[in-house]
Amino acid sequence: MLEHGSAKKVFGGITESEIRAQARDLLDKLSPEDIERIVQKSGLEGRERERVLSGLLGRREFLARNYGDTEQ
């Protein structure tokens, strides 16, 4: 999103430091259990529910691995 299309106009000026700060803030505020509760309350079911849950948990894990503490 930082390099292509219209999203570049919105996100192109963000610094690595800002990305790290935003990622750490999200990691501090949103646990895997929070994500599970949110998806549970969404009303999604079956494969769609599992796809969304897996995707959101995977995105959080990516942030933890790349921007967070090793304990996240």
PyMOL Python script that loads the backbone (N, CA, C, O; Angstrom):
from pymol import cmd

cmd.read_pdbstr("""\
ATOM      1  N   MET A   1       0.821  -1.186   0.000  1.00  0.00           N
ATOM      2  CA  MET A   1       0.000   0.000   0.000  1.00  0.00           C
ATOM      3  C   MET A   1       0.866   1.252   0.000  1.00  0.00           C
ATOM      4  O   MET A   1       0.413   2.334  -0.373  1.00  0.00           O
ATOM      5  N   LEU A   2       2.101   1.095   0.416  1.00  0.00           N
ATOM      6  CA  LEU A   2       2.972   2.255   0.465  1.00  0.00           C
ATOM      7  C   LEU A   2       3.514   2.630  -0.908  1.00  0.00           C
ATOM      8  O   LEU A   2       4.024   3.736  -1.088  1.00  0.00           O
ATOM      9  N   GLU A   3       3.412   1.732  -1.874  1.00  0.00           N
ATOM     10  CA  GLU A   3       4.096   1.943  -3.141  1.00  0.00           C
ATOM     11  C   GLU A   3       3.211   2.004  -4.373  1.00  0.00           C
ATOM     12  O   GLU A   3       3.692   2.403  -5.433  1.00  0.00           O
ATOM     13  N   HIS A   4       1.938   1.627  -4.289  1.00  0.00           N
ATOM     14  CA  HIS A   4       1.143   1.478  -5.501  1.00  0.00           C
ATOM     15  C   HIS A   4      -0.202   2.195  -5.428  1.00  0.00           C
ATOM     16  O   HIS A   4      -0.818   2.305  -4.368  1.00  0.00           O
ATOM     17  N   GLY A   5      -0.630   2.672  -6.575  1.00  0.00           N
ATOM     18  CA  GLY A   5      -1.973   3.191  -6.763  1.00  0.00           C
ATOM     19  C   GLY A   5      -2.366   4.338  -5.856  1.00  0.00           C
ATOM     20  O   GLY A   5      -1.532   5.076  -5.332  1.00  0.00           O
ATOM     21  N   SER A   6      -3.679   4.456  -5.694  1.00  0.00           N
ATOM     22  CA  SER A   6      -4.206   5.573  -4.915  1.00  0.00           C
ATOM     23  C   SER A   6      -3.866   5.456  -3.434  1.00  0.00           C
ATOM     24  O   SER A   6      -3.816   6.467  -2.733  1.00  0.00           O
ATOM     25  N   ALA A   7      -3.633   4.239  -2.946  1.00  0.00           N
ATOM     26  CA  ALA A   7      -3.256   4.076  -1.540  1.00  0.00           C
ATOM     27  C   ALA A   7      -1.925   4.749  -1.246  1.00  0.00           C
ATOM     28  O   ALA A   7      -1.685   5.198  -0.125  1.00  0.00           O
ATOM     29  N   LYS A   8      -1.056   4.818  -2.254  1.00  0.00           N
ATOM     30  CA  LYS A   8       0.235   5.474  -2.066  1.00  0.00           C
ATOM     31  C   LYS A   8       0.047   6.933  -1.664  1.00  0.00           C
ATOM     32  O   LYS A   8       0.829   7.475  -0.882  1.00  0.00           O
ATOM     33  N   LYS A   9      -0.998   7.566  -2.204  1.00  0.00           N
ATOM     34  CA  LYS A   9      -1.268   8.962  -1.861  1.00  0.00           C
ATOM     35  C   LYS A   9      -1.622   9.111  -0.381  1.00  0.00           C
ATOM     36  O   LYS A   9      -1.319  10.129   0.242  1.00  0.00           O
ATOM     37  N   VAL A  10      -2.258   8.099   0.164  1.00  0.00           N
ATOM     38  CA  VAL A  10      -2.676   8.150   1.567  1.00  0.00           C
ATOM     39  C   VAL A  10      -1.558   7.699   2.497  1.00  0.00           C
ATOM     40  O   VAL A  10      -1.290   8.339   3.514  1.00  0.00           O
ATOM     41  N   PHE A  11      -0.902   6.585   2.142  1.00  0.00           N
ATOM     42  CA  PHE A  11       0.059   5.966   3.043  1.00  0.00           C
ATOM     43  C   PHE A  11       1.519   6.199   2.663  1.00  0.00           C
ATOM     44  O   PHE A  11       2.414   5.831   3.423  1.00  0.00           O
ATOM     45  N   GLY A  12       1.767   6.785   1.538  1.00  0.00           N
ATOM     46  CA  GLY A  12       3.127   6.932   1.033  1.00  0.00           C
ATOM     47  C   GLY A  12       4.045   7.751   1.909  1.00  0.00           C
ATOM     48  O   GLY A  12       5.260   7.556   1.861  1.00  0.00           O
ATOM     49  N   GLY A  13       3.519   8.656   2.703  1.00  0.00           N
ATOM     50  CA  GLY A  13       4.355   9.511   3.525  1.00  0.00           C
ATOM     51  C   GLY A  13       4.623   8.994   4.927  1.00  0.00           C
ATOM     52  O   GLY A  13       5.314   9.648   5.707  1.00  0.00           O
ATOM     53  N   ILE A  14       4.087   7.836   5.253  1.00  0.00           N
ATOM     54  CA  ILE A  14       4.267   7.312   6.603  1.00  0.00           C
ATOM     55  C   ILE A  14       5.702   6.795   6.769  1.00  0.00           C
ATOM     56  O   ILE A  14       6.256   6.161   5.871  1.00  0.00           O
ATOM     57  N   THR A  15       6.273   7.075   7.909  1.00  0.00           N
ATOM     58  CA  THR A  15       7.652   6.659   8.161  1.00  0.00           C
ATOM     59  C   THR A  15       7.684   5.277   8.812  1.00  0.00           C
ATOM     60  O   THR A  15       6.679   4.801   9.339  1.00  0.00           O
ATOM     61  N   GLU A  16       8.843   4.652   8.767  1.00  0.00           N
ATOM     62  CA  GLU A  16       9.026   3.352   9.422  1.00  0.00           C
ATOM     63  C   GLU A  16       8.767   3.472  10.926  1.00  0.00           C
ATOM     64  O   GLU A  16       8.202   2.564  11.538  1.00  0.00           O
ATOM     65  N   SER A  17       9.173   4.574  11.505  1.00  0.00           N
ATOM     66  CA  SER A  17       8.948   4.808  12.929  1.00  0.00           C
ATOM     67  C   SER A  17       7.451   4.883  13.237  1.00  0.00           C
ATOM     68  O   SER A  17       6.999   4.334  14.241  1.00  0.00           O
ATOM     69  N   GLU A  18       6.694   5.546  12.394  1.00  0.00           N
ATOM     70  CA  GLU A  18       5.239   5.636  12.583  1.00  0.00           C
ATOM     71  C   GLU A  18       4.581   4.273  12.429  1.00  0.00           C
ATOM     72  O   GLU A  18       3.667   3.935  13.181  1.00  0.00           O
ATOM     73  N   ILE A  19       5.037   3.495  11.469  1.00  0.00           N
ATOM     74  CA  ILE A  19       4.499   2.141  11.279  1.00  0.00           C
ATOM     75  C   ILE A  19       4.753   1.302  12.526  1.00  0.00           C
ATOM     76  O   ILE A  19       3.851   0.623  13.017  1.00  0.00           O
ATOM     77  N   ARG A  20       5.979   1.349  13.037  1.00  0.00           N
ATOM     78  CA  ARG A  20       6.332   0.586  14.243  1.00  0.00           C
ATOM     79  C   ARG A  20       5.470   1.009  15.433  1.00  0.00           C
ATOM     80  O   ARG A  20       4.975   0.159  16.174  1.00  0.00           O
ATOM     81  N   ALA A  21       5.291   2.302  15.616  1.00  0.00           N
ATOM     82  CA  ALA A  21       4.492   2.806  16.740  1.00  0.00           C
ATOM     83  C   ALA A  21       3.043   2.349  16.619  1.00  0.00           C
ATOM     84  O   ALA A  21       2.445   1.931  17.611  1.00  0.00           O
ATOM     85  N   GLN A  22       2.473   2.421  15.426  1.00  0.00           N
ATOM     86  CA  GLN A  22       1.090   1.992  15.226  1.00  0.00           C
ATOM     87  C   GLN A  22       0.941   0.492  15.433  1.00  0.00           C
ATOM     88  O   GLN A  22      -0.038   0.039  16.026  1.00  0.00           O
ATOM     89  N   ALA A  23       1.902  -0.274  14.951  1.00  0.00           N
ATOM     90  CA  ALA A  23       1.853  -1.727  15.117  1.00  0.00           C
ATOM     91  C   ALA A  23       1.941  -2.104  16.590  1.00  0.00           C
ATOM     92  O   ALA A  23       1.182  -2.951  17.059  1.00  0.00           O
ATOM     93  N   ARG A  24       2.848  -1.489  17.313  1.00  0.00           N
ATOM     94  CA  ARG A  24       2.996  -1.794  18.745  1.00  0.00           C
ATOM     95  C   ARG A  24       1.745  -1.400  19.528  1.00  0.00           C
ATOM     96  O   ARG A  24       1.335  -2.106  20.449  1.00  0.00           O
ATOM     97  N   ASP A  25       1.143  -0.276  19.161  1.00  0.00           N
ATOM     98  CA  ASP A  25      -0.094   0.159  19.813  1.00  0.00           C
ATOM     99  C   ASP A  25      -1.197  -0.869  19.592  1.00  0.00           C
ATOM    100  O   ASP A  25      -1.912  -1.230  20.527  1.00  0.00           O
ATOM    101  N   LEU A  26      -1.332  -1.335  18.365  1.00  0.00           N
ATOM    102  CA  LEU A  26      -2.345  -2.347  18.075  1.00  0.00           C
ATOM    103  C   LEU A  26      -2.062  -3.631  18.842  1.00  0.00           C
ATOM    104  O   LEU A  26      -2.981  -4.228  19.403  1.00  0.00           O
ATOM    105  N   LEU A  27      -0.812  -4.063  18.874  1.00  0.00           N
ATOM    106  CA  LEU A  27      -0.458  -5.280  19.601  1.00  0.00           C
ATOM    107  C   LEU A  27      -0.768  -5.158  21.088  1.00  0.00           C
ATOM    108  O   LEU A  27      -1.188  -6.127  21.720  1.00  0.00           O
ATOM    109  N   ASP A  28      -0.560  -3.969  21.644  1.00  0.00           N
ATOM    110  CA  ASP A  28      -0.856  -3.740  23.061  1.00  0.00           C
ATOM    111  C   ASP A  28      -2.352  -3.774  23.345  1.00  0.00           C
ATOM    112  O   ASP A  28      -2.777  -4.214  24.413  1.00  0.00           O
ATOM    113  N   LYS A  29      -3.140  -3.314  22.395  1.00  0.00           N
ATOM    114  CA  LYS A  29      -4.579  -3.151  22.628  1.00  0.00           C
ATOM    115  C   LYS A  29      -5.432  -4.315  22.142  1.00  0.00           C
ATOM    116  O   LYS A  29      -6.574  -4.452  22.579  1.00  0.00           O
ATOM    117  N   LEU A  30      -4.913  -5.158  21.251  1.00  0.00           N
ATOM    118  CA  LEU A  30      -5.739  -6.184  20.622  1.00  0.00           C
ATOM    119  C   LEU A  30      -5.046  -7.545  20.706  1.00  0.00           C
ATOM    120  O   LEU A  30      -4.128  -7.841  19.941  1.00  0.00           O
ATOM    121  N   SER A  31      -5.505  -8.359  21.649  1.00  0.00           N
ATOM    122  CA  SER A  31      -4.927  -9.689  21.837  1.00  0.00           C
ATOM    123  C   SER A  31      -5.575 -10.679  20.865  1.00  0.00           C
ATOM    124  O   SER A  31      -6.620 -10.388  20.283  1.00  0.00           O
ATOM    125  N   PRO A  32      -4.958 -11.836  20.692  1.00  0.00           N
ATOM    126  CA  PRO A  32      -5.604 -12.882  19.886  1.00  0.00           C
ATOM    127  C   PRO A  32      -6.997 -13.240  20.433  1.00  0.00           C
ATOM    128  O   PRO A  32      -7.920 -13.514  19.667  1.00  0.00           O
ATOM    129  N   GLU A  33      -7.131 -13.234  21.743  1.00  0.00           N
ATOM    130  CA  GLU A  33      -8.431 -13.529  22.353  1.00  0.00           C
ATOM    131  C   GLU A  33      -9.463 -12.453  22.009  1.00  0.00           C
ATOM    132  O   GLU A  33     -10.636 -12.763  21.805  1.00  0.00           O
ATOM    133  N   ASP A  34      -9.035 -11.205  21.946  1.00  0.00           N
ATOM    134  CA  ASP A  34      -9.933 -10.123  21.536  1.00  0.00           C
ATOM    135  C   ASP A  34     -10.431 -10.370  20.115  1.00  0.00           C
ATOM    136  O   ASP A  34     -11.618 -10.219  19.827  1.00  0.00           O
ATOM    137  N   ILE A  35      -9.518 -10.747  19.238  1.00  0.00           N
ATOM    138  CA  ILE A  35      -9.887 -11.013  17.845  1.00  0.00           C
ATOM    139  C   ILE A  35     -10.892 -12.153  17.787  1.00  0.00           C
ATOM    140  O   ILE A  35     -11.882 -12.069  17.060  1.00  0.00           O
ATOM    141  N   GLU A  36     -10.650 -13.214  18.543  1.00  0.00           N
ATOM    142  CA  GLU A  36     -11.581 -14.348  18.555  1.00  0.00           C
ATOM    143  C   GLU A  36     -12.964 -13.924  19.032  1.00  0.00           C
ATOM    144  O   GLU A  36     -13.973 -14.340  18.463  1.00  0.00           O
ATOM    145  N   ARG A  37     -13.016 -13.095  20.080  1.00  0.00           N
ATOM    146  CA  ARG A  37     -14.312 -12.614  20.585  1.00  0.00           C
ATOM    147  C   ARG A  37     -15.035 -11.757  19.549  1.00  0.00           C
ATOM    148  O   ARG A  37     -16.244 -11.892  19.361  1.00  0.00           O
ATOM    149  N   ILE A  38     -14.302 -10.885  18.885  1.00  0.00           N
ATOM    150  CA  ILE A  38     -14.909 -10.011  17.880  1.00  0.00           C
ATOM    151  C   ILE A  38     -15.491 -10.835  16.733  1.00  0.00           C
ATOM    152  O   ILE A  38     -16.616 -10.595  16.294  1.00  0.00           O
ATOM    153  N   VAL A  39     -14.722 -11.797  16.256  1.00  0.00           N
ATOM    154  CA  VAL A  39     -15.200 -12.630  15.155  1.00  0.00           C
ATOM    155  C   VAL A  39     -16.394 -13.473  15.607  1.00  0.00           C
ATOM    156  O   VAL A  39     -17.340 -13.666  14.843  1.00  0.00           O
ATOM    157  N   GLN A  40     -16.356 -13.970  16.833  1.00  0.00           N
ATOM    158  CA  GLN A  40     -17.480 -14.749  17.368  1.00  0.00           C
ATOM    159  C   GLN A  40     -18.764 -13.907  17.375  1.00  0.00           C
ATOM    160  O   GLN A  40     -19.839 -14.389  17.018  1.00  0.00           O
ATOM    161  N   LYS A  41     -18.631 -12.645  17.787  1.00  0.00           N
ATOM    162  CA  LYS A  41     -19.794 -11.755  17.864  1.00  0.00           C
ATOM    163  C   LYS A  41     -20.265 -11.269  16.486  1.00  0.00           C
ATOM    164  O   LYS A  41     -21.369 -10.738  16.360  1.00  0.00           O
ATOM    165  N   SER A  42     -19.436 -11.449  15.463  1.00  0.00           N
ATOM    166  CA  SER A  42     -19.759 -10.929  14.132  1.00  0.00           C
ATOM    167  C   SER A  42     -20.929 -11.639  13.475  1.00  0.00           C
ATOM    168  O   SER A  42     -21.573 -11.089  12.582  1.00  0.00           O
ATOM    169  N   GLY A  43     -21.203 -12.853  13.913  1.00  0.00           N
ATOM    170  CA  GLY A  43     -22.277 -13.615  13.288  1.00  0.00           C
ATOM    171  C   GLY A  43     -21.819 -14.456  12.109  1.00  0.00           C
ATOM    172  O   GLY A  43     -22.612 -15.199  11.531  1.00  0.00           O
ATOM    173  N   LEU A  44     -20.563 -14.348  11.751  1.00  0.00           N
ATOM    174  CA  LEU A  44     -20.035 -15.184  10.677  1.00  0.00           C
ATOM    175  C   LEU A  44     -20.044 -16.640  11.121  1.00  0.00           C
ATOM    176  O   LEU A  44     -19.911 -16.943  12.307  1.00  0.00           O
ATOM    177  N   GLU A  45     -20.203 -17.532  10.155  1.00  0.00           N
ATOM    178  CA  GLU A  45     -20.247 -18.955  10.484  1.00  0.00           C
ATOM    179  C   GLU A  45     -19.428 -19.761   9.494  1.00  0.00           C
ATOM    180  O   GLU A  45     -19.107 -19.296   8.400  1.00  0.00           O
ATOM    181  N   GLY A  46     -19.102 -20.959   9.896  1.00  0.00           N
ATOM    182  CA  GLY A  46     -18.475 -21.924   9.010  1.00  0.00           C
ATOM    183  C   GLY A  46     -17.137 -21.482   8.448  1.00  0.00           C
ATOM    184  O   GLY A  46     -16.305 -20.887   9.132  1.00  0.00           O
ATOM    185  N   ARG A  47     -16.967 -21.798   7.171  1.00  0.00           N
ATOM    186  CA  ARG A  47     -15.704 -21.495   6.494  1.00  0.00           C
ATOM    187  C   ARG A  47     -15.388 -20.003   6.467  1.00  0.00           C
ATOM    188  O   ARG A  47     -14.235 -19.595   6.607  1.00  0.00           O
ATOM    189  N   GLU A  48     -16.430 -19.201   6.285  1.00  0.00           N
ATOM    190  CA  GLU A  48     -16.208 -17.746   6.249  1.00  0.00           C
ATOM    191  C   GLU A  48     -15.660 -17.255   7.586  1.00  0.00           C
ATOM    192  O   GLU A  48     -14.730 -16.450   7.626  1.00  0.00           O
ATOM    193  N   ARG A  49     -16.239 -17.741   8.673  1.00  0.00           N
ATOM    194  CA  ARG A  49     -15.771 -17.367  10.003  1.00  0.00           C
ATOM    195  C   ARG A  49     -14.312 -17.782  10.187  1.00  0.00           C
ATOM    196  O   ARG A  49     -13.494 -16.988  10.652  1.00  0.00           O
ATOM    197  N   GLU A  50     -13.990 -19.008   9.829  1.00  0.00           N
ATOM    198  CA  GLU A  50     -12.620 -19.502   9.985  1.00  0.00           C
ATOM    199  C   GLU A  50     -11.633 -18.736   9.102  1.00  0.00           C
ATOM    200  O   GLU A  50     -10.502 -18.475   9.512  1.00  0.00           O
ATOM    201  N   ARG A  51     -12.064 -18.380   7.895  1.00  0.00           N
ATOM    202  CA  ARG A  51     -11.207 -17.621   6.983  1.00  0.00           C
ATOM    203  C   ARG A  51     -10.887 -16.238   7.553  1.00  0.00           C
ATOM    204  O   ARG A  51      -9.736 -15.802   7.539  1.00  0.00           O
ATOM    205  N   VAL A  52     -11.912 -15.559   8.049  1.00  0.00           N
ATOM    206  CA  VAL A  52     -11.723 -14.224   8.623  1.00  0.00           C
ATOM    207  C   VAL A  52     -10.868 -14.312   9.886  1.00  0.00           C
ATOM    208  O   VAL A  52      -9.937 -13.526  10.061  1.00  0.00           O
ATOM    209  N   LEU A  53     -11.177 -15.259  10.762  1.00  0.00           N
ATOM    210  CA  LEU A  53     -10.420 -15.417  11.997  1.00  0.00           C
ATOM    211  C   LEU A  53      -8.952 -15.719  11.698  1.00  0.00           C
ATOM    212  O   LEU A  53      -8.054 -15.109  12.278  1.00  0.00           O
ATOM    213  N   SER A  54      -8.723 -16.648  10.804  1.00  0.00           N
ATOM    214  CA  SER A  54      -7.354 -17.008  10.434  1.00  0.00           C
ATOM    215  C   SER A  54      -6.609 -15.814   9.839  1.00  0.00           C
ATOM    216  O   SER A  54      -5.441 -15.587  10.156  1.00  0.00           O
ATOM    217  N   GLY A  55      -7.273 -15.063   8.988  1.00  0.00           N
ATOM    218  CA  GLY A  55      -6.652 -13.901   8.363  1.00  0.00           C
ATOM    219  C   GLY A  55      -6.285 -12.822   9.370  1.00  0.00           C
ATOM    220  O   GLY A  55      -5.188 -12.267   9.317  1.00  0.00           O
ATOM    221  N   LEU A  56      -7.198 -12.526  10.284  1.00  0.00           N
ATOM    222  CA  LEU A  56      -6.924 -11.486  11.283  1.00  0.00           C
ATOM    223  C   LEU A  56      -5.843 -11.915  12.267  1.00  0.00           C
ATOM    224  O   LEU A  56      -4.972 -11.123  12.628  1.00  0.00           O
ATOM    225  N   LEU A  57      -5.901 -13.172  12.698  1.00  0.00           N
ATOM    226  CA  LEU A  57      -4.851 -13.663  13.593  1.00  0.00           C
ATOM    227  C   LEU A  57      -3.501 -13.685  12.884  1.00  0.00           C
ATOM    228  O   LEU A  57      -2.472 -13.379  13.486  1.00  0.00           O
ATOM    229  N   GLY A  58      -3.510 -14.043  11.618  1.00  0.00           N
ATOM    230  CA  GLY A  58      -2.276 -14.042  10.839  1.00  0.00           C
ATOM    231  C   GLY A  58      -1.698 -12.651  10.676  1.00  0.00           C
ATOM    232  O   GLY A  58      -0.482 -12.473  10.746  1.00  0.00           O
ATOM    233  N   ARG A  59      -2.545 -11.671  10.461  1.00  0.00           N
ATOM    234  CA  ARG A  59      -2.079 -10.283  10.336  1.00  0.00           C
ATOM    235  C   ARG A  59      -1.499  -9.786  11.653  1.00  0.00           C
ATOM    236  O   ARG A  59      -0.484  -9.090  11.669  1.00  0.00           O
ATOM    237  N   ARG A  60      -2.147 -10.147  12.756  1.00  0.00           N
ATOM    238  CA  ARG A  60      -1.612  -9.740  14.061  1.00  0.00           C
ATOM    239  C   ARG A  60      -0.263 -10.408  14.301  1.00  0.00           C
ATOM    240  O   ARG A  60       0.669  -9.772  14.794  1.00  0.00           O
ATOM    241  N   GLU A  61      -0.160 -11.671  13.960  1.00  0.00           N
ATOM    242  CA  GLU A  61       1.106 -12.393  14.122  1.00  0.00           C
ATOM    243  C   GLU A  61       2.213 -11.768  13.272  1.00  0.00           C
ATOM    244  O   GLU A  61       3.353 -11.658  13.721  1.00  0.00           O
ATOM    245  N   PHE A  62       1.880 -11.361  12.053  1.00  0.00           N
ATOM    246  CA  PHE A  62       2.850 -10.682  11.196  1.00  0.00           C
ATOM    247  C   PHE A  62       3.366  -9.414  11.876  1.00  0.00           C
ATOM    248  O   PHE A  62       4.571  -9.161  11.894  1.00  0.00           O
ATOM    249  N   LEU A  63       2.453  -8.622  12.433  1.00  0.00           N
ATOM    250  CA  LEU A  63       2.859  -7.401  13.132  1.00  0.00           C
ATOM    251  C   LEU A  63       3.724  -7.727  14.341  1.00  0.00           C
ATOM    252  O   LEU A  63       4.727  -7.058  14.588  1.00  0.00           O
ATOM    253  N   ALA A  64       3.338  -8.755  15.095  1.00  0.00           N
ATOM    254  CA  ALA A  64       4.117  -9.136  16.272  1.00  0.00           C
ATOM    255  C   ALA A  64       5.516  -9.586  15.869  1.00  0.00           C
ATOM    256  O   ALA A  64       6.501  -9.225  16.513  1.00  0.00           O
ATOM    257  N   ARG A  65       5.597 -10.359  14.825  1.00  0.00           N
ATOM    258  CA  ARG A  65       6.886 -10.887  14.364  1.00  0.00           C
ATOM    259  C   ARG A  65       7.787  -9.780  13.826  1.00  0.00           C
ATOM    260  O   ARG A  65       9.000  -9.807  14.036  1.00  0.00           O
ATOM    261  N   ASN A  66       7.204  -8.820  13.142  1.00  0.00           N
ATOM    262  CA  ASN A  66       7.995  -7.792  12.472  1.00  0.00           C
ATOM    263  C   ASN A  66       8.171  -6.505  13.254  1.00  0.00           C
ATOM    264  O   ASN A  66       9.133  -5.771  13.026  1.00  0.00           O
ATOM    265  N   TYR A  67       7.254  -6.217  14.177  1.00  0.00           N
ATOM    266  CA  TYR A  67       7.285  -4.927  14.864  1.00  0.00           C
ATOM    267  C   TYR A  67       7.150  -5.012  16.384  1.00  0.00           C
ATOM    268  O   TYR A  67       7.358  -4.018  17.080  1.00  0.00           O
ATOM    269  N   GLY A  68       6.808  -6.172  16.895  1.00  0.00           N
ATOM    270  CA  GLY A  68       6.527  -6.265  18.314  1.00  0.00           C
ATOM    271  C   GLY A  68       7.637  -6.930  19.092  1.00  0.00           C
ATOM    272  O   GLY A  68       8.712  -7.230  18.573  1.00  0.00           O
ATOM    273  N   ASP A  69       7.339  -7.144  20.336  1.00  0.00           N
ATOM    274  CA  ASP A  69       8.244  -7.882  21.205  1.00  0.00           C
ATOM    275  C   ASP A  69       8.190  -9.350  20.823  1.00  0.00           C
ATOM    276  O   ASP A  69       7.211  -9.799  20.227  1.00  0.00           O
ATOM    277  N   THR A  70       9.201 -10.085  21.148  1.00  0.00           N
ATOM    278  CA  THR A  70       9.234 -11.502  20.827  1.00  0.00           C
ATOM    279  C   THR A  70       8.198 -12.295  21.609  1.00  0.00           C
ATOM    280  O   THR A  70       7.867 -13.419  21.232  1.00  0.00           O
ATOM    281  N   GLU A  71       7.685 -11.727  22.689  1.00  0.00           N
ATOM    282  CA  GLU A  71       6.678 -12.411  23.511  1.00  0.00           C
ATOM    283  C   GLU A  71       5.275 -12.266  22.978  1.00  0.00           C
ATOM    284  O   GLU A  71       4.378 -12.952  23.468  1.00  0.00           O
ATOM    285  N   GLN A  72       5.032 -11.412  22.003  1.00  0.00           N
ATOM    286  CA  GLN A  72       3.688 -11.143  21.486  1.00  0.00           C
ATOM    287  C   GLN A  72       3.135 -12.338  20.756  1.00  0.00           C
ATOM    288  O   GLN A  72       2.011 -12.290  20.254  1.00  0.00           O
TER     289      GLN A  72
END
""", "prot")
cmd.dss("prot")
cmd.show_as("cartoon", "prot")
cmd.util.cbc("prot")
cmd.orient("prot")
